Amino acid sequence: MDAVFVHLVTLAEPAQALSIQKLIADAGPVVKFVLALLVLMSIVSWYIIAFKALALRRARRETQTFLEAFWQSKQLDTIFQSSEGLRGSPVSQVFRAGYIELSKLKSGARTGDTMHGVLGDLENIERALVRAQNQERVALESMTSWLATTASAAPFVGLFGTVWGIMDSFINIASKGNATLLTVAPGIAEALVATAIGLVAAIPAVVFYNHFVQKTRVLEADMVNFSNDFLNIVKRHFFK
């Protein structure tokens, strides 16, 4: 009984000296490469998270400011000038595209236009609005694909590092011919670190990706609704 107790104490003492830093330092080259890749993915993800959070917050704030100014003002020229300082608002940029197209049509308008010409002018304005919507949608969704990739790939990258580390541990055990807890535990522990870091990289990415998608959809709906309202205003006041 005393011999068993002494043996367990002997096994426990090295285990107490283990730490995450030591496990990473003792890991094999493949596991270290996986860990470095996961850390890089996490750093890039957090940069994108911070950048997109600020950009979408600005877009939401400036969109509200623009919409309030738009519905309170009765002069499109005044609204166009004020929208110059609201470049972060996708709705403001949609308005600017529609206004520029409307100005071109007004400057080139001729008396006695046929109904076909009027409909063609409206279609030109509508195309300008849709084109601006697509451009702003691409800008809103930019870089979020990295978050989606990290969210889906990081756990599997970490799992690859874990599997490789466990394989390496078992190869070492087989070469030494000693399968005690002392020889198995460090290798398994360092391999599991890869899975843990993979989850650390993936969880924030998936949470903020879904958050940004929801915010982007709200802004996209604002663009669509504003485009419809703008077209109605143009029809009432310029194509009677």
C-alpha positions in Angstrom: 0.0 0.0 0.0 2.8 2.4 0.9 4.6 1.6 -2.4 1.4 2.5 -4.3 1.1 5.8 -2.4 4.7 6.7 -3.1 4.2 5.9 -6.8 1.2 8.1 -7.0 3.0 11.0 -5.3 5.8 10.6 -7.7 3.4 10.9 -10.7 1.7 13.8 -9.2 4.7 16.0 -8.6 5.7 16.5 -12.2 2.0 17.1 -13.1 1.9 20.1 -10.7 4.8 21.7 -12.5 2.9 21.7 -15.8 1.5 24.9 -17.1 0.0 26.2 -20.4 3.2 28.0 -21.2 5.3 24.9 -20.6 2.9 22.7 -22.6 3.1 25.1 -25.6 6.9 25.3 -25.3 7.2 21.5 -25.2 4.8 21.0 -28.1 6.0 19.6 -31.4 6.6 21.8 -34.5 3.3 20.9 -36.1 1.3 21.7 -33.0 3.2 25.0 -32.6 2.5 25.9 -36.2 -1.3 25.2 -35.6 -1.2 27.3 -32.5 0.5 30.2 -34.2 -2.0 30.0 -37.1 -4.9 30.0 -34.6 -3.4 33.0 -32.7 -3.0 34.9 -36.0 -6.6 34.1 -37.0 -7.8 35.3 -33.6 -5.8 38.6 -33.8 -7.2 39.3 -37.3 -10.7 38.5 -36.1 -10.5 40.9 -33.2 -9.2 43.7 -35.5 -12.1 43.1 -37.8 -14.5 43.0 -34.9 -13.3 46.3 -33.6 -13.3 47.9 -37.0 -16.7 46.7 -38.0 -18.3 47.6 -34.7 -17.1 51.2 -35.0 -18.1 51.4 -38.7 -21.6 50.0 -38.2 -22.1 52.2 -35.2 -21.2 55.2 -37.3 -23.4 54.0 -40.1 -26.4 53.6 -37.8 -25.8 57.0 -36.1 -25.3 58.9 -39.4 -28.3 57.2 -41.0 -30.6 58.3 -38.3 -29.2 61.8 -38.6 -29.7 61.8 -42.4 -33.2 60.5 -42.2 -34.3 63.1 -39.7 -32.8 65.8 -41.9 -34.3 64.4 -45.0 -37.9 64.3 -43.7 -37.6 67.6 -42.0 -36.3 69.5 -45.0 -38.2 70.2 -48.2 -35.3 71.1 -50.4 -33.3 68.3 -52.0 -30.4 70.7 -52.7 -30.1 71.4 -49.0 -30.2 67.8 -48.1 -27.6 66.9 -50.7 -25.2 69.5 -49.2 -25.8 68.3 -45.7 -25.3 64.6 -46.8 -21.7 65.5 -47.7 -20.7 65.2 -44.1 -22.5 61.9 -43.6 -20.4 59.6 -45.8 -20.6 56.8 -43.3 -24.3 56.4 -43.8 -25.3 54.0 -46.6 -28.7 55.6 -46.9 -27.1 59.0 -47.4 -24.9 57.5 -50.2 -28.0 56.0 -51.9 -29.7 59.4 -51.8 -26.7 61.1 -53.3 -26.6 58.6 -56.2 -30.3 59.2 -56.8 -30.0 62.9 -56.6 -27.1 63.1 -59.0 -29.0 61.0 -61.5 -32.1 63.2 -61.1 -29.9 66.4 -61.6 -28.6 65.0 -64.8 -32.1 64.3 -66.1 -33.3 67.8 -65.0 -30.4 69.5 -66.7 -31.0 67.5 -69.9 -34.8 67.7 -69.8 -36.7 68.9 -72.8 -40.3 70.1 -73.0 -42.8 67.8 -74.6 -41.2 64.5 -73.4 -43.2 61.5 -74.2 -44.5 59.0 -71.6 -41.8 56.6 -72.8 -39.2 59.2 -72.0 -40.6 59.8 -68.6 -40.6 56.1 -67.8 -37.1 55.8 -69.1 -36.0 58.6 -66.8 -37.6 56.9 -63.8 -35.8 53.7 -64.7 -32.5 55.5 -64.8 -33.0 56.9 -61.3 -34.1 53.5 -60.0 -31.1 51.8 -61.5 -28.8 54.4 -59.9 -30.5 53.7 -56.5 -30.1 50.0 -56.9 -26.5 50.3 -58.0 -25.7 52.4 -54.9 -27.5 49.9 -52.7 -25.4 47.1 -54.0 -22.2 49.1 -53.5 -23.1 50.0 -50.0 -24.1 46.4 -49.2 -20.7 45.2 -50.4 -19.1 47.7 -48.1 -21.2 46.8 -45.1 -20.5 43.1 -45.6 -16.8 43.5 -46.2 -14.4 41.6 -44.0 -17.2 39.7 -42.2 -16.4 36.7 -44.4 -13.2 36.3 -42.4 -15.2 36.0 -39.2 -17.4 33.3 -40.8 -14.3 31.5 -42.0 -12.7 31.7 -38.6 -15.8 30.5 -36.9 -16.1 27.4 -39.0 -12.5 26.6 -39.6 -10.7 27.4 -36.3 -12.2 24.4 -34.3 -11.2 22.0 -37.0 -7.7 23.5 -37.2 -7.4 23.1 -33.5 -8.7 19.6 -33.7 -6.1 18.8 -36.3 -3.4 20.0 -33.9 -4.9 17.9 -31.1 -5.1 14.8 -33.2 -1.5 15.3 -34.4 -0.3 15.9 -30.9 -2.0 12.8 -29.6 -0.5 10.7 -32.5 2.9 12.1 -31.6 2.4 11.2 -27.9 1.5 7.7 -28.7 4.4 7.3 -31.0 6.7 8.4 -28.2 5.0 6.0 -25.8 5.5 3.2 -28.2 9.1 4.0 -28.7 9.7 4.2 -24.9 7.6 1.2 -24.1 6.2 3.0 -21.0 2.5 3.8 -20.9 2.2 5.3 -17.4 0.2 8.4 -16.6 3.5 10.3 -16.3 4.3 9.7 -20.0 0.8 10.0 -21.4 -0.5 13.1 -19.6 1.9 15.8 -20.8 1.5 14.9 -24.5 -2.3 14.7 -24.3 -2.5 18.0 -22.4 -0.4 19.9 -24.9 -2.4 18.4 -27.8 -5.7 19.5 -26.1 -4.4 23.1 -25.9 -4.8 23.3 -29.7 -8.5 22.5 -29.4 -8.9 25.0 -26.6 -7.3 27.8 -28.6 -9.3 26.9 -31.7 -12.5 27.4 -29.7 -11.2 30.7 -28.2 -10.7 31.9 -31.8 -14.0 30.6 -33.1 -16.5 31.6 -30.4 -16.0 35.4 -30.6 -15.9 35.2 -34.4 -19.3 33.4 -34.7 -20.9 35.7 -32.0 -19.9 38.9 -33.7 -20.5 37.6 -37.2 -24.1 37.0 -36.4 -24.3 40.4 -34.6 -22.9 42.2 -37.7 -25.2 40.3 -40.1 -28.2 41.5 -38.0 -27.0 45.1 -38.0 -26.2 45.0 -41.7 -29.7 43.6 -42.6 -31.3 46.6 -40.7 -29.2 49.0 -42.7 -30.1 47.2 -46.0 -33.8 47.4 -45.1 -33.3 51.2 -44.5 -31.7 51.6 -47.9 -34.6 49.7 -49.7 -37.3 51.6 -47.8 -35.6 54.9 -48.5 -35.2 54.1 -52.2 -38.9 53.4 -52.5 -39.8 56.6 -50.7 -37.4 58.7 -52.8 -38.8 57.3 -56.0 -42.3 58.2 -54.9 -41.2 61.7 -54.1 -39.6 62.0 -57.5 -42.7 60.8 -59.2 -44.9 63.3 -57.4 -42.8 66.4 -57.8 -40.8 65.9 -61.0 -42.9 63.6 -63.3 -46.4 64.9 -63.0 
